[in-house]
Every structure is written in C-alpha cells, then in structure tokens.
C-alpha cells in the first residue's frame, strides 16, 4: 500500500517519500498539539523537545551505532525524563512552572550540545547523522520512517480518541475532572506520553529546536476557525498535514531544508488565521466593534 502511494505521486521517489512522511508527521503533530496549547503547556513541550538531544547522543555512545531505532529510543527516554523532572520540580520543590521549564530546557540543550561536540571530536564518521536531530533532515527519510510514523501515530491518535472526554475535561475544567475521580497525575502522564510520541517522531525531521512550532502553530490556526475540541483536533491535524505536504514540495524544488520550511508555512497559516478568521480574527472583530461603538455614541 505504501509503495503504491509513493509510486502514484507525480514526484520523484525521494521527494515522494519526504512529502508523504512530512504529511503524516504534520497530521499527528497537529492533532496532538491541542494537548499543549489548551493546557497552556507549550513551553513544557519545547523543553521536552530540546531534551531529546542528550538522549540521542547518549544512545549513540552506548550503542556505538547511528541506527534510528536506538537513537529514537534514547530520545524518548530523555524526553520522558525531562517531563518527570519538570513535574517533580513543580510539585515537590515548589518551583514555579516557568522556572522549572527554563532550567530543564537550558540544561538539556547545553548537555546535548556538549555531547554532540564530544562525539564530533572523536572523528567518528557516523556522528554526522546526529546533527540532523538538532535542525532536522527530512531529506534523509526512508520508507521505514513513514511506516514508523504511521504506526506510532495511529496508536497515539487512537489513545487520544479513547481518552478524549477525560483529556477534554482536564483541559477546560480541571476541577470537574478531580470531582469525577480523574487523578491529575494520570491525566498528566497520558498527555505527556502522547506528546512524547509526536516529539520523538518529528525530532529527526523537523529538529529538536523547531519541533514545538509544528505542535503549536496548527492548533493556533485551527482554534481561530472552530470553538469545539471535537473539530479542533482533526482540523489542526489537517492544517499540520497541509503544511507538511507544502513544505516538502517547496523544499524539494527550492533545495531548502524541509523542517524550517514546514514550520514557516505552519506559522504563516496561524498568523493569517489570527488576522483574517471569519469570526474570531482580528479584522472580523474590529469590524464588529466599530458599529457597536457608533450605536453607543448614537444612543447618547
């Protein structure tokens, strides 16, 4: 099925792999993005994304190979450890959330860069592939990457569908979730696990530095177009997929890095939605505010 899809696209085979892979990644990241945006945890996801770097480097040092499987396992482990560290700092040490995020983000990025520099100093030719996890390298995608994204992405979206009501109530009314017996740490663990899947899948394509933008921007755009979470999730996924497809095509023709191009397109869509959305956009709200002001002046 995947081979048929890749061969049916009017693109050279390597470009078709990038387009399909970035589309799948964009949909998964966009659909899971509301778990960050609606709970005001965008920087939490950014810290998790940066925390994948030391995990990738440590996995390479331990395994002695740049196999994507080992590196992604290391990225998942370090991202989860960063999430646990931030949560523990907030709940146990009573540190402000923004301070905990700042500490984990800066330490993770610094440690990752130090380890990558150390690996580079050894002269190991395999380390060249590790730099892709910093800024992304979609051009290196293969069919196995697409299959992994589709498999893990389907599992994550299936879990989102099963836990949809719980996550929705936790996002909009945490007090009600506590009343019905939903323990906050369970909700946090579930949402963090789903976000870790999206981050680990995208860090090699978009990069640890830019991955959070692919989670946030589609959700910001979709939120201007709908007011219900049931529509927000698939709409954000479609916007993310469209940004992935467009970025994959543009980057292939212009010979530009796909990750930054995808992020720029998704961000542009978000800005346009904020400005020109039919009801919630800045322009629409300013137009409705002018007649109301005139009516108030006339009543005087």
Residue pairs with C-beta under 8 A, 6 or more apart in sequence:
2 20
2 143
2 146
2 147
2 150
3 143
5 20
6 13
6 16
6 17
6 20
6 143
7 13
7 16
9 16
9 19
9 20
11 19
11 249
11 252
14 139
15 248
15 249
15 252
17 141
17 142
17 143
17 146
18 138
18 139
18 141
18 248
18 251
18 252
18 258
19 244
19 245
19 248
19 249
19 252
20 146
21 138
21 141
21 145
21 146
21 149
21 205
21 248
22 138
22 141
22 205
22 244
22 245
22 247
22 248
22 258
22 262
23 241
23 244
23 245
23 248
24 146
24 149
24 150
24 153
24 241
24 244
25 149
25 153
25 201
25 202
25 205
25 206
25 214
25 240
25 244
26 214
26 218
26 237
26 239
26 240
26 241
26 242
26 243
26 244
26 245
26 262
26 266
27 153
27 237
27 238
27 240
27 241
27 244
28 149
28 153
28 156
28 157
28 197
28 198
28 201
28 202
28 237
28 240
29 198
29 201
29 202
29 211
29 214
29 215
29 218
29 240
30 214
30 215
30 218
30 219
30 222
30 236
30 237
30 238
30 239
30 240
30 241
30 243
31 157
31 160
31 233
31 234
31 236
31 237
31 240
32 156
32 157
32 160
32 194
32 195
32 197
32 198
32 215
33 198
33 214
33 215
33 216
33 217
33 218
33 219
33 236
33 240
34 171
34 219
34 229
34 232
34 233
34 236
35 41
35 160
35 167
35 171
35 191
35 194
35 195
36 42
36 44
36 45
36 195
36 212
36 215
36 216
36 219
37 216
37 219
37 220
37 223
38 171
38 172
38 219
38 229
39 170
39 171
39 191
42 212
42 215
42 216
43 98
43 101
43 105
44 83
44 86
44 97
44 101
45 195
45 199
45 212
45 215
45 216
46 101
46 105
46 212
47 82
47 86
47 101
47 104
47 105
47 108
48 79
48 82
48 83
48 192
48 195
48 196
48 199
49 79
49 199
49 203
49 208
49 209
49 211
49 212
50 82
50 105
50 108
50 109
50 112
50 208
50 209
51 78
51 79
51 81
51 82
51 104
51 105
51 108
51 112
52 75
52 76
52 78
52 79
52 112
52 133
52 199
52 200
52 203
52 208
53 78
53 108
53 109
53 111
53 112
53 113
53 115
53 116
53 133
53 134
53 208
54 78
54 108
54 111
54 112
54 115
55 74
55 75
55 76
55 77
55 78
55 79
55 81
56 71
56 74
56 75
56 78
56 112
56 130
56 133
56 203
57 74
57 112
57 115
57 116
57 118
57 119
57 130
58 74
58 78
58 115
59 70
59 71
59 73
59 74
59 75
59 77
60 66
60 70
60 71
60 74
60 119
60 126
60 127
60 130
61 115
61 119
62 74
63 70
65 126
66 126
66 127
66 129
66 130
68 144
68 145
68 204
71 130
71 133
71 204
72 148
72 200
72 204
75 133
75 199
75 200
75 203
76 196
76 200
78 108
79 196
79 199
79 200
80 192
80 193
80 196
82 104
82 108
83 192
83 196
85 100
85 104
86 97
86 100
86 101
86 104
87 188
89 95
89 99
89 100
89 103
89 104
90 96
90 97
90 100
95 103
109 208
112 134
112 208
116 127
116 130
116 131
116 134
119 127
119 130
120 127
129 140
131 137
132 140
132 204
132 207
133 203
133 204
133 207
133 208
134 207
134 208
134 209
135 207
135 209
135 210
135 257
135 259
135 260
136 203
136 204
136 205
136 206
136 207
136 210
136 257
136 258
136 259
136 260
137 204
137 205
137 257
137 259
138 205
138 206
138 248
138 251
138 257
138 258
138 259
138 262
139 251
139 257
139 258
140 204
141 205
145 204
145 205
148 201
149 201
152 197
152 201
153 197
153 198
153 201
155 197
156 194
156 197
156 198
159 190
159 193
159 194
160 167
160 194
160 233
163 190
164 229
164 230
166 177
166 182
166 187
166 190
167 187
167 190
167 191
168 229
169 176
169 177
169 180
169 182
170 177
170 182
170 184
170 187
170 191
171 229
172 229
174 184
177 184
177 187
178 184
195 215
198 215
199 211
199 215
202 211
202 214
203 211
205 258
205 259
206 213
206 214
206 259
206 262
206 263
207 259
210 259
210 260
210 263
213 263
213 266
213 267
214 240
214 243
214 262
214 263
214 266
217 243
217 263
217 266
217 267
217 269
217 270
218 236
218 237
218 239
218 240
218 243
218 266
218 269
218 270
219 232
219 236
220 270
220 273
220 274
221 236
221 239
221 266
221 269
221 270
221 272
221 273
221 274
222 231
222 232
222 235
222 236
222 239
222 273
223 232
223 236
223 280
224 273
224 274
224 277
224 280
224 281
225 235
225 273
225 277
225 278
225 280
226 232
226 235
239 266
239 269
240 266
242 269
243 262
243 265
243 266
243 269
244 262
246 262
246 265
247 258
247 259
247 261
247 262
247 263
247 264
247 265
247 266
248 258
248 262
250 256
250 261
250 265
251 257
251 258
251 261
251 262
252 258
254 261
273 281
274 281
274 282
275 281
275 282
275 283
276 282
276 283
276 284
277 284
278 284
